[in-house]
C-alpha cells in the first residue's frame, strides 16, 4: 500500500509528560514504535509532530501532491483553524482518506473542545481511545485504500 502520514499538532510532542491523566503516559516515540510495530505488511508509518500551523498545512499539501493518506490529530487547531480545515479538505477532495483522531474524548472535556472545524471534511473521526485511536485509523486506511 505504501506510506500513511500520521500528523500531530501542537503540544503532542509533550505526550507522556503533559496531563498523563488525560493523554496517558506514552510518549510520541512510544506511539511511533507502537504504530510501526502493528502496521500491516507493506505499510510504512511516517509520524510527524509540529507546533506550527503552517508546517502542518504544508504536510497536508505534501499528502495531496504525493497521493498519501493521512491520520490527523490536529490537537488545539481542531477547534479554530479554518486554514487547517481548508488544507484537510484538499486531501479528501483529492480522493484520499483523512481520518481525524484524538487521544482523549473532546466531548467529555471542556465545552470549547466540543467543536471540530476539521470533522466535516474528514473521512472519519476516532476519539477517546488513547493510542488505539491511531491504530484503528491506520487499520481502516490500510483496509480501504489501494
C-alpha positions as CSV (number, residue, x, y, z in Angstrom):
1,X,0.0,0.0,0.0
2,X,2.8,2.5,0.8
3,X,3.0,5.2,3.4
4,X,0.5,6.7,5.8
5,X,1.2,10.1,7.2
6,X,0.4,10.4,10.9
7,X,0.3,14.2,11.6
8,X,0.2,15.6,15.1
9,X,-0.5,19.2,16.1
10,X,0.6,21.4,19.0
11,X,1.7,20.1,22.3
12,X,1.6,16.5,21.3
13,X,5.4,16.4,21.4
14,X,4.9,16.5,25.1
15,X,2.9,13.3,25.3
16,X,4.0,11.3,28.3
17,X,4.6,14.3,30.5
18,X,1.7,16.6,29.6
19,X,-1.5,15.7,31.5
20,X,-0.9,12.0,31.7
21,X,-4.4,11.7,33.4
22,X,-5.9,12.9,30.1
23,X,-3.4,11.7,27.4
24,X,-1.8,8.7,29.1
25,X,1.9,8.1,29.9
26,X,3.1,7.1,26.5
27,X,5.4,9.4,24.6
28,X,5.3,10.3,20.9
29,X,8.2,7.9,20.4
30,X,6.1,5.2,22.1
31,X,3.3,6.0,19.7
32,X,5.7,5.8,16.7
33,X,7.1,2.4,18.0
34,X,3.5,1.1,18.6
35,X,2.3,2.0,15.1
36,X,5.4,0.8,13.3
37,X,5.1,-2.5,15.2
38,X,1.4,-3.1,14.3
39,X,1.4,-1.6,10.8
40,X,0.2,-4.1,8.2
41,X,2.8,-5.6,5.8
42,X,3.6,-3.1,3.1
43,X,2.5,0.0,5.2
44,X,5.1,2.5,6.2
45,X,4.3,4.9,9.1
46,X,5.6,8.5,8.7
47,X,4.8,10.0,12.1
48,X,5.4,13.8,12.5
49,X,4.6,16.4,15.1
50,X,4.7,20.2,14.9
51,X,3.6,23.2,17.0
52,X,3.5,25.2,13.8
53,X,0.2,25.5,11.9
54,X,1.9,26.5,8.6
55,X,4.1,23.4,8.8
56,X,1.1,21.1,9.4
57,X,-0.7,22.7,6.4
58,X,2.4,22.2,4.2
59,X,2.4,18.5,5.2
60,X,-1.2,18.2,4.1
61,X,-0.2,19.7,0.7
62,X,2.6,17.1,0.6
63,X,0.0,14.4,1.1
64,X,-2.1,15.7,-1.7
65,X,0.8,16.0,-4.1
66,X,2.2,12.6,-3.1
67,X,-1.2,10.9,-3.0
68,X,-0.6,9.8,0.6
69,X,-3.4,9.0,3.1
70,X,-3.4,10.9,6.4
71,X,-4.2,10.3,10.0
72,X,-4.5,13.8,11.6
73,X,-4.6,14.7,15.2
74,X,-5.0,18.5,14.9
75,X,-4.8,19.0,18.7
76,X,-5.8,22.5,19.6
77,X,-6.1,23.5,16.0
78,X,-9.2,21.2,15.9
79,X,-11.3,23.9,17.3
80,X,-10.5,27.1,15.3
81,X,-8.0,26.6,12.4
82,X,-10.0,27.2,9.3
83,X,-6.7,27.3,7.4
84,X,-6.0,23.7,8.5
85,X,-9.6,22.8,7.7
86,X,-9.2,24.0,4.2
87,X,-5.9,22.1,3.7
88,X,-7.6,19.0,5.1
89,X,-10.4,19.4,2.6
90,X,-7.8,19.4,-0.2
91,X,-6.8,15.9,0.9
92,X,-10.3,14.4,0.9
93,X,-11.3,16.3,-2.3
94,X,-8.3,14.6,-3.9
95,X,-9.9,11.3,-3.1
96,X,-7.5,10.4,-0.3
97,X,-8.6,9.3,3.2
98,X,-8.0,11.7,6.1
99,X,-9.0,10.3,9.5
100,X,-9.2,12.8,12.3
101,X,-8.1,11.2,15.6
102,X,-8.0,12.3,19.2
103,X,-6.4,10.6,22.2
104,X,-9.0,11.9,24.6
105,X,-12.7,12.3,24.0
106,X,-13.2,16.0,23.3
107,X,-16.9,15.7,24.1
108,X,-16.1,14.7,27.6
109,X,-13.9,17.7,28.2
110,X,-14.4,21.5,28.3
111,X,-17.1,22.9,26.1
112,X,-14.7,24.7,23.8
113,X,-13.3,21.3,22.8
114,X,-16.7,20.1,21.6
115,X,-16.5,21.7,18.2
116,X,-14.2,20.5,15.5
117,X,-13.8,22.5,12.3
118,X,-12.0,19.5,10.8
119,X,-14.6,16.8,11.2
120,X,-16.9,18.0,8.4
121,X,-14.1,17.5,5.8
122,X,-12.6,14.3,7.3
123,X,-13.3,10.8,6.0
124,X,-14.0,9.8,9.6
125,X,-13.3,10.6,13.3
126,X,-12.0,8.4,16.0
127,X,-11.7,9.8,19.5
128,X,-11.3,8.9,23.2
129,X,-9.4,5.6,22.8
130,X,-5.9,6.7,23.5
131,X,-3.2,5.4,21.1
132,X,-5.8,2.9,19.9
133,X,-7.5,5.7,18.1
134,X,-4.4,5.9,15.8
135,X,-4.3,2.1,15.3
136,X,-7.9,2.0,14.3
137,X,-7.3,4.8,11.8
138,X,-4.3,3.1,10.3
139,X,-6.2,-0.2,10.1
140,X,-9.1,1.5,8.3
141,X,-6.9,3.2,5.8
142,X,-4.9,0.1,5.1
143,X,-8.0,-2.0,4.6
144,X,-9.8,0.6,2.4
145,X,-7.1,2.2,0.3
146,X,-5.4,0.6,-2.6
